[in-house]
């Protein structure tokens, strides 16, 4: 589980703030083109890492969904009182 420092929203907010800062500094001429390029490359690398983390989480969630779906399908007959495979207590008829 990600902590606050690794929260993708927090990291994206930080990246957005850095990008806005970069734009403001470039307008003022306070950073050279190579410095701006290096800053953008650093941010791009961070975004690629975030994307890979999200893809990994997506794969894990999809796997869990498949497992739970399979478990539900396997248990369906056992939960249906009309099924011959039902293993619950039979209903008492009066």
N, CA, C and O atoms as CSV, one atom per row, in Angstrom:
chain,resi,resn,atom,element,x,y,z
A,1,UNK,N,N,0.855,-1.181,0.000
A,1,UNK,CA,C,0.000,0.000,0.000
A,1,UNK,C,C,0.893,1.233,0.000
A,1,UNK,O,O,1.916,1.263,0.684
A,2,UNK,N,N,0.521,2.220,-0.742
A,2,UNK,CA,C,1.316,3.431,-0.839
A,2,UNK,C,C,1.059,4.338,0.348
A,2,UNK,O,O,-0.078,4.498,0.790
A,3,UNK,N,N,2.127,4.927,0.857
A,3,UNK,CA,C,1.976,5.919,1.914
A,3,UNK,C,C,1.677,7.264,1.288
A,3,UNK,O,O,1.540,7.381,0.070
A,4,UNK,N,N,1.579,8.272,2.126
A,4,UNK,CA,C,1.270,9.606,1.601
A,4,UNK,C,C,2.334,10.079,0.638
A,4,UNK,O,O,2.027,10.724,-0.365
A,5,UNK,N,N,3.601,9.760,0.935
A,5,UNK,CA,C,4.669,10.251,0.073
A,5,UNK,C,C,4.653,9.570,-1.288
A,5,UNK,O,O,5.167,10.131,-2.255
A,6,UNK,N,N,4.064,8.344,-1.391
A,6,UNK,CA,C,4.027,7.631,-2.647
A,6,UNK,C,C,2.682,7.697,-3.331
A,6,UNK,O,O,2.480,7.058,-4.364
A,7,UNK,N,N,1.770,8.450,-2.780
A,7,UNK,CA,C,0.418,8.558,-3.333
A,7,UNK,C,C,0.506,9.132,-4.745
A,7,UNK,O,O,1.115,10.181,-4.953
A,8,UNK,N,N,-0.098,8.450,-5.709
A,8,UNK,CA,C,0.022,8.896,-7.093
A,8,UNK,C,C,-0.582,10.279,-7.296
A,8,UNK,O,O,-0.079,11.058,-8.107
A,9,UNK,N,N,-1.649,10.593,-6.575
A,9,UNK,CA,C,-2.261,11.923,-6.690
A,9,UNK,C,C,-1.303,12.975,-6.147
A,9,UNK,O,O,-1.146,14.046,-6.733
A,10,UNK,N,N,-0.653,12.656,-5.007
A,10,UNK,CA,C,0.297,13.604,-4.418
A,10,UNK,C,C,1.482,13.821,-5.352
A,10,UNK,O,O,1.930,14.950,-5.549
A,11,UNK,N,N,1.985,12.726,-5.926
A,11,UNK,CA,C,3.124,12.828,-6.830
A,11,UNK,C,C,2.734,13.606,-8.077
A,11,UNK,O,O,3.513,14.425,-8.566
A,12,UNK,N,N,1.531,13.359,-8.598
A,12,UNK,CA,C,1.073,14.084,-9.780
A,12,UNK,C,C,0.913,15.565,-9.466
A,12,UNK,O,O,1.240,16.415,-10.294
A,13,UNK,N,N,0.406,15.882,-8.264
A,13,UNK,CA,C,0.259,17.282,-7.870
A,13,UNK,C,C,1.620,17.949,-7.799
A,13,UNK,O,O,1.786,19.094,-8.219
A,14,UNK,N,N,2.600,17.215,-7.259
A,14,UNK,CA,C,3.956,17.745,-7.171
A,14,UNK,C,C,4.524,17.960,-8.571
A,14,UNK,O,O,5.138,18.992,-8.840
A,15,UNK,N,N,4.321,16.991,-9.461
A,15,UNK,CA,C,4.820,17.118,-10.829
A,15,UNK,C,C,4.162,18.301,-11.533
A,15,UNK,O,O,4.816,19.033,-12.275
A,16,UNK,N,N,2.867,18.481,-11.295
A,16,UNK,CA,C,2.158,19.610,-11.896
A,16,UNK,C,C,2.713,20.929,-11.366
A,16,UNK,O,O,2.913,21.873,-12.130
A,17,UNK,N,N,2.960,20.994,-10.066
A,17,UNK,CA,C,3.518,22.212,-9.474
A,17,UNK,C,C,4.906,22.494,-10.046
A,17,UNK,O,O,5.245,23.642,-10.333
A,18,UNK,N,N,5.713,21.425,-10.211
A,18,UNK,CA,C,7.047,21.605,-10.783
A,18,UNK,C,C,6.956,22.094,-12.227
A,18,UNK,O,O,7.746,22.936,-12.654
A,19,UNK,N,N,5.996,21.568,-12.968
A,19,UNK,CA,C,5.826,21.990,-14.359
A,19,UNK,C,C,5.410,23.455,-14.430
A,19,UNK,O,O,5.924,24.210,-15.255
A,20,UNK,N,N,4.475,23.859,-13.561
A,20,UNK,CA,C,4.070,25.272,-13.525
A,20,UNK,C,C,5.256,26.158,-13.152
A,20,UNK,O,O,5.443,27.232,-13.723
A,21,UNK,N,N,6.054,25.697,-12.189
A,21,UNK,CA,C,7.238,26.440,-11.778
A,21,UNK,C,C,8.214,26.553,-12.947
A,21,UNK,O,O,8.785,27.616,-13.189
A,22,UNK,N,N,8.399,25.443,-13.671
A,22,UNK,CA,C,9.272,25.441,-14.843
A,22,UNK,C,C,8.807,26.470,-15.870
A,22,UNK,O,O,9.616,27.221,-16.415
A,23,UNK,N,N,7.504,26.500,-16.130
A,23,UNK,CA,C,6.957,27.447,-17.110
A,23,UNK,C,C,7.198,28.879,-16.649
A,23,UNK,O,O,7.617,29.729,-17.434
A,24,UNK,N,N,6.931,29.143,-15.364
A,24,UNK,CA,C,7.158,30.498,-14.839
A,24,UNK,C,C,8.624,30.891,-14.930
A,24,UNK,O,O,8.950,32.011,-15.325
A,25,UNK,N,N,9.513,29.963,-14.563
A,25,UNK,CA,C,10.943,30.272,-14.626
A,25,UNK,C,C,11.406,30.472,-16.068
A,25,UNK,O,O,12.228,31.347,-16.341
A,26,UNK,N,N,10.884,29.669,-16.987
A,26,UNK,CA,C,11.305,29.815,-18.382
A,26,UNK,C,C,10.829,31.149,-18.949
A,26,UNK,O,O,11.519,31.760,-19.765
A,27,UNK,N,N,9.646,31.606,-18.518
A,27,UNK,CA,C,9.147,32.912,-18.972
A,27,UNK,C,C,10.046,34.032,-18.469
A,27,UNK,O,O,10.232,35.047,-19.141
A,28,UNK,N,N,10.598,33.834,-17.283
A,28,UNK,CA,C,11.462,34.854,-16.695
A,28,UNK,C,C,12.905,34.710,-17.177
A,28,UNK,O,O,13.752,35.555,-16.887
A,29,UNK,N,N,13.179,33.626,-17.920
A,29,UNK,CA,C,14.532,33.414,-18.412
A,29,UNK,C,C,15.492,32.941,-17.338
A,29,UNK,O,O,16.704,33.091,-17.495
A,30,UNK,N,N,14.983,32.367,-16.241
A,30,UNK,CA,C,15.848,31.974,-15.135
A,30,UNK,C,C,16.458,30.586,-15.308
A,30,UNK,O,O,17.341,30.206,-14.539
A,31,UNK,N,N,16.011,29.831,-16.293
A,31,UNK,CA,C,16.590,28.506,-16.524
A,31,UNK,C,C,16.971,28.401,-17.991
A,31,UNK,O,O,16.272,28.891,-18.878
A,32,UNK,N,N,18.091,27.754,-18.215
A,32,UNK,CA,C,18.527,27.558,-19.595
A,32,UNK,C,C,17.749,26.407,-20.217
A,32,UNK,O,O,17.123,25.614,-19.514
A,33,UNK,N,N,17.796,26.327,-21.527
A,33,UNK,CA,C,17.101,25.247,-22.230
A,33,UNK,C,C,17.583,23.869,-21.767
A,33,UNK,O,O,16.746,22.991,-21.557
A,34,UNK,N,N,18.896,23.635,-21.596
A,34,UNK,CA,C,19.328,22.318,-21.111
A,34,UNK,C,C,18.796,22.004,-19.705
A,34,UNK,O,O,18.479,20.856,-19.393
A,35,UNK,N,N,18.704,23.037,-18.868
A,35,UNK,CA,C,18.164,22.821,-17.522
A,35,UNK,C,C,16.680,22.466,-17.594
A,35,UNK,O,O,16.209,21.577,-16.885
A,36,UNK,N,N,15.953,23.169,-18.457
A,36,UNK,CA,C,14.525,22.866,-18.613
A,36,UNK,C,C,14.336,21.462,-19.172
A,36,UNK,O,O,13.451,20.723,-18.741
A,37,UNK,N,N,15.185,21.101,-20.144
A,37,UNK,CA,C,15.105,19.762,-20.735
A,37,UNK,C,C,15.379,18.698,-19.673
A,37,UNK,O,O,14.670,17.694,-19.610
A,38,UNK,N,N,16.383,18.904,-18.852
A,38,UNK,CA,C,16.712,17.940,-17.796
A,38,UNK,C,C,15.558,17.809,-16.808
A,38,UNK,O,O,15.239,16.708,-16.359
A,39,UNK,N,N,14.936,18.933,-16.472
A,39,UNK,CA,C,13.801,18.914,-15.554
A,39,UNK,C,C,12.636,18.128,-16.152
A,39,UNK,O,O,12.013,17.314,-15.471
A,40,UNK,N,N,12.350,18.377,-17.421
A,40,UNK,CA,C,11.263,17.656,-18.085
A,40,UNK,C,C,11.571,16.165,-18.209
A,40,UNK,O,O,10.677,15.333,-18.048
A,41,UNK,N,N,12.829,15.822,-18.493
A,41,UNK,CA,C,13.201,14.404,-18.582
A,41,UNK,C,C,13.041,13.714,-17.231
A,41,UNK,O,O,12.607,12.564,-17.162
A,42,UNK,N,N,13.391,14.414,-16.169
A,42,UNK,CA,C,13.228,13.858,-14.818
A,42,UNK,C,C,11.743,13.616,-14.531
A,42,UNK,O,O,11.368,12.567,-14.007
A,43,UNK,N,N,10.912,14.583,-14.876
A,43,UNK,CA,C,9.472,14.442,-14.653
A,43,UNK,C,C,8.890,13.328,-15.518
A,43,UNK,O,O,8.012,12.591,-15.070
A,44,UNK,N,N,9.370,13.201,-16.748
A,44,UNK,CA,C,8.897,12.142,-17.635
A,44,UNK,C,C,9.260,10.768,-17.077
A,44,UNK,O,O,8.451,9.842,-17.129
A,45,UNK,N,N,10.461,10.638,-16.550
A,45,UNK,CA,C,10.881,9.376,-15.931
A,45,UNK,C,C,9.988,9.044,-14.746
A,45,UNK,O,O,9.588,7.893,-14.572
A,46,UNK,N,N,9.675,10.040,-13.934
A,46,UNK,CA,C,8.799,9.822,-12.776
A,46,UNK,C,C,7.398,9.410,-13.227
A,46,UNK,O,O,6.779,8.539,-12.616
A,47,UNK,N,N,6.904,10.029,-14.285
A,47,UNK,CA,C,5.578,9.677,-14.800
A,47,UNK,C,C,5.556,8.259,-15.369
A,47,UNK,O,O,4.572,7.538,-15.203
A,48,UNK,N,N,6.637,7.858,-16.037
A,48,UNK,CA,C,6.721,6.480,-16.540
A,48,UNK,C,C,6.696,5.485,-15.385
A,48,UNK,O,O,6.040,4.447,-15.470
A,49,UNK,N,N,7.409,5.802,-14.305
A,49,UNK,CA,C,7.416,4.918,-13.130
A,49,UNK,C,C,6.016,4.826,-12.520
A,49,UNK,O,O,5.578,3.744,-12.130
A,50,UNK,N,N,5.318,5.954,-12.437
A,50,UNK,CA,C,3.943,5.953,-11.917
A,50,UNK,C,C,3.032,5.113,-12.803
A,50,UNK,O,O,2.200,4.352,-12.309
A,51,UNK,N,N,3.196,5.256,-14.109
A,51,UNK,CA,C,2.371,4.500,-15.046
A,51,UNK,C,C,2.608,3.003,-14.892
A,51,UNK,O,O,1.658,2.219,-14.910
A,52,UNK,N,N,3.857,2.603,-14.741
A,52,UNK,CA,C,4.169,1.186,-14.553
A,52,UNK,C,C,3.564,0.674,-13.249
A,52,UNK,O,O,3.056,-0.446,-13.198
A,53,UNK,N,N,3.616,1.481,-12.206
A,53,UNK,CA,C,3.012,1.098,-10.928
A,53,UNK,C,C,1.503,0.917,-11.086
A,53,UNK,O,O,0.929,-0.034,-10.555
A,54,UNK,N,N,0.871,1.821,-11.810
A,54,UNK,CA,C,-0.572,1.717,-12.044
A,54,UNK,C,C,-0.915,0.486,-12.877
A,54,UNK,O,O,-1.912,-0.186,-12.609
A,55,UNK,N,N,-0.091,0.186,-13.891
A,55,UNK,CA,C,-0.329,-1.013,-14.703
A,55,UNK,C,C,-0.189,-2.275,-13.857
A,55,UNK,O,O,-0.965,-3.220,-14.004
A,56,UNK,N,N,0.798,-2.283,-12.978
A,56,UNK,CA,C,0.992,-3.435,-12.090
A,56,UNK,C,C,-0.221,-3.611,-11.179
A,56,UNK,O,O,-0.716,-4.724,-11.003
A,57,UNK,N,N,-0.694,-2.514,-10.605
A,57,UNK,CA,C,-1.877,-2.578,-9.733
A,57,UNK,C,C,-3.099,-3.035,-10.525
A,57,UNK,O,O,-3.910,-3.814,-10.025
A,58,UNK,N,N,-3.231,-2.556,-11.746
A,58,UNK,CA,C,-4.361,-2.949,-12.595
A,58,UNK,C,C,-4.336,-4.458,-12.862
A,58,UNK,O,O,-5.375,-5.118,-12.824
A,59,UNK,N,N,-3.139,-4.997,-13.133
A,59,UNK,CA,C,-3.021,-6.442,-13.369
A,59,UNK,C,C,-3.381,-7.233,-12.118
A,59,UNK,O,O,-4.050,-8.263,-12.206
A,60,UNK,N,N,-2.942,-6.761,-10.957
A,60,UNK,CA,C,-3.263,-7.452,-9.708
A,60,UNK,C,C,-4.767,-7.438,-9.444
A,60,UNK,O,O,-5.336,-8.449,-9.034
A,61,UNK,N,N,-5.409,-6.300,-9.678
A,61,UNK,CA,C,-6.853,-6.185,-9.459
A,61,UNK,C,C,-7.606,-7.081,-10.434
A,61,UNK,O,O,-8.559,-7.754,-10.040
A,62,UNK,N,N,-7.198,-7.100,-11.696
A,62,UNK,CA,C,-7.859,-7.953,-12.690
A,62,UNK,C,C,-7.727,-9.424,-12.303
A,62,UNK,O,O,-8.667,-10.200,-12.472
A,63,UNK,N,N,-6.564,-9.806,-11.786
A,63,UNK,CA,C,-6.353,-11.189,-11.348
A,63,UNK,C,C,-7.280,-11.525,-10.181
A,63,UNK,O,O,-7.877,-12.601,-10.149
A,64,UNK,N,N,-7.401,-10.610,-9.230
A,64,UNK,CA,C,-8.290,-10.843,-8.085
A,64,UNK,C,C,-9.745,-10.945,-8.535
A,64,UNK,O,O,-10.492,-11.787,-8.034
A,65,UNK,N,N,-10.147,-10.101,-9.467
A,65,UNK,CA,C,-11.520,-10.157,-9.984
A,65,UNK,C,C,-11.774,-11.514,-10.625
A,65,UNK,O,O,-12.826,-12.117,-10.416
A,66,UNK,N,N,-10.809,-11.994,-11.405
A,66,UNK,CA,C,-10.965,-13.303,-12.049
A,66,UNK,C,C,-11.081,-14.405,-11.003
A,66,UNK,O,O,-11.908,-15.307,-11.137
A,67,UNK,N,N,-10.249,-14.335,-9.956
A,67,UNK,CA,C,-10.308,-15.347,-8.901
A,67,UNK,C,C,-11.647,-15.319,-8.177
A,67,UNK,O,O,-12.258,-16.366,-7.962
A,68,UNK,N,N,-12.102,-14.138,-7.802
A,68,UNK,CA,C,-13.381,-14.028,-7.095
A,68,UNK,C,C,-14.544,-14.461,-7.985
A,68,UNK,O,O,-15.488,-15.093,-7.509
A,69,UNK,N,N,-14.481,-14.128,-9.263
A,69,UNK,CA,C,-15.527,-14.557,-10.190
A,69,UNK,C,C,-15.566,-16.078,-10.267
A,69,UNK,O,O,-16.638,-16.684,-10.250
A,70,UNK,N,N,-14.394,-16.685,-10.351
A,70,UNK,CA,C,-14.320,-18.145,-10.397
A,70,UNK,C,C,-14.861,-18.752,-9.103
A,70,UNK,O,O,-15.601,-19.735,-9.137
A,71,UNK,N,N,-14.495,-18.169,-7.972
A,71,UNK,CA,C,-14.973,-18.675,-6.683
A,71,UNK,C,C,-16.497,-18.579,-6.601
A,71,UNK,O,O,-17.153,-19.499,-6.111
A,72,UNK,N,N,-17.048,-17.490,-7.070
A,72,UNK,CA,C,-18.504,-17.310,-7.041
A,72,UNK,C,C,-19.172,-18.355,-7.925
A,72,UNK,O,O,-20.172,-18.956,-7.533
A,73,UNK,N,N,-18.620,-18.571,-9.114
A,73,UNK,CA,C,-19.199,-19.568,-10.020
A,73,UNK,C,C,-19.152,-20.961,-9.400
A,73,UNK,O,O,-20.108,-21.727,-9.516
A,74,UNK,N,N,-18.044,-21.290,-8.743
A,74,UNK,CA,C,-17.910,-22.612,-8.137
A,74,UNK,C,C,-18.851,-22.797,-6.955
A,74,UNK,O,O,-19.290,-23.915,-6.682
A,75,UNK,N,N,-19.163,-21.725,-6.260
A,75,UNK,CA,C,-20.006,-21.816,-5.074
A,75,UNK,C,C,-21.490,-21.676,-5.390
A,75,UNK,O,O,-22.329,-21.951,-4.533
A,76,UNK,N,N,-21.820,-21.261,-6.584
A,76,UNK,CA,C,-23.208,-20.964,-6.926
A,76,UNK,C,C,-24.127,-22.162,-6.667
A,76,UNK,O,O,-25.187,-22.006,-6.060
A,77,UNK,N,N,-23.732,-23.342,-7.117
A,77,UNK,CA,C,-24.584,-24.514,-6.950
A,77,UNK,C,C,-24.733,-24.906,-5.488
A,77,UNK,O,O,-25.778,-25.413,-5.081
A,78,UNK,N,N,-23.698,-24.674,-4.706
A,78,UNK,CA,C,-23.760,-25.043,-3.297
A,78,UNK,C,C,-24.675,-24.113,-2.506
A,78,UNK,O,O,-25.139,-24.463,-1.420
A,79,UNK,N,N,-24.928,-22.944,-3.047
A,79,UNK,CA,C,-25.765,-21.968,-2.358
A,79,UNK,C,C,-27.221,-22.013,-2.823
A,79,UNK,O,O,-28.077,-21.351,-2.237
A,80,UNK,N,N,-27.505,-22.777,-3.855
A,80,UNK,CA,C,-28.854,-22.850,-4.414
A,80,UNK,C,C,-29.596,-24.042,-3.809
A,80,UNK,O,O,-29.236,-25.185,-4.090
A,81,UNK,N,N,-30.619,-23.806,-2.987
A,81,UNK,CA,C,-31.341,-24.910,-2.343
A,81,UNK,C,C,-32.010,-25.857,-3.339
A,81,UNK,O,O,-32.304,-26.999,-2.985
A,82,UNK,N,N,-32.253,-25.421,-4.556
A,82,UNK,CA,C,-32.891,-26.281,-5.555
A,82,UNK,C,C,-31.890,-27.176,-6.283
A,82,UNK,O,O,-32.283,-28.082,-7.018
A,83,UNK,N,N,-30.599,-26.924,-6.079
A,83,UNK,CA,C,-29.564,-27.700,-6.757
A,83,UNK,C,C,-29.283,-28.998,-6.010
A,83,UNK,O,O,-29.319,-29.015,-4.780
A,84,UNK,N,N,-29.004,-30.091,-6.732
A,84,UNK,CA,C,-28.638,-31.346,-6.067
A,84,UNK,C,C,-27.326,-31.232,-5.288
A,84,UNK,O,O,-27.080,-32.018,-4.373
A,85,UNK,N,N,-26.494,-30.271,-5.639
A,85,UNK,CA,C,-25.217,-30.097,-4.952
A,85,UNK,C,C,-25.344,-29.264,-3.678
A,85,UNK,O,O,-24.364,-29.089,-2.954
A,86,UNK,N,N,-26.535,-28.751,-3.399
A,86,UNK,CA,C,-26.754,-27.891,-2.224
A,86,UNK,C,C,-26.381,-28.634,-0.953
A,86,UNK,O,O,-26.802,-29.771,-0.742
A,87,UNK,N,N,-25.584,-27.981,-0.101
A,87,UNK,CA,C,-25.114,-28.626,1.119
A,87,UNK,C,C,-25.622,-27.943,2.378
A,87,UNK,O,O,-25.141,-28.231,3.474
A,88,UNK,N,N,-26.567,-27.063,2.240
A,88,UNK,CA,C,-27.105,-26.372,3.408
A,88,UNK,C,C,-28.136,-27.219,4.122
A,88,UNK,O,O,-28.372,-28.370,3.754
A,89,UNK,N,N,-28.740,-26.653,5.131
A,89,UNK,CA,C,-29.806,-27.354,5.851
A,89,UNK,C,C,-31.065,-27.336,5.009
A,89,UNK,O,O,-31.463,-26.280,4.517
A,90,UNK,N,N,-31.700,-28.489,4.833
A,90,UNK,CA,C,-32.942,-28.493,4.051
A,90,UNK,C,C,-34.026,-27.707,4.773
A,90,UNK,O,O,-34.105,-27.706,6.001
A,91,UNK,N,N,-34.852,-27.043,3.986
A,91,UNK,CA,C,-35.952,-26.273,4.577
A,91,UNK,C,C,-36.989,-27.238,5.121
A,91,UNK,O,O,-37.308,-28.255,4.505
A,92,UNK,N,N,-37.498,-26.895,6.273
A,92,UNK,CA,C,-38.558,-27.714,6.870
A,92,UNK,C,C,-39.878,-27.316,6.233
A,92,UNK,O,O,-40.196,-26.132,6.121
A,93,UNK,N,N,-40.627,-28.301,5.824
A,93,UNK,CA,C,-41.946,-28.016,5.267
A,93,UNK,C,C,-42.983,-28.459,6.274
A,93,UNK,O,O,-42.873,-29.543,6.847
A,94,UNK,N,N,-43.975,-27.641,6.491
A,94,UNK,CA,C,-45.009,-27.980,7.471
A,94,UNK,C,C,-46.254,-28.429,6.783
A,94,UNK,O,O,-47.239,-28.758,7.442
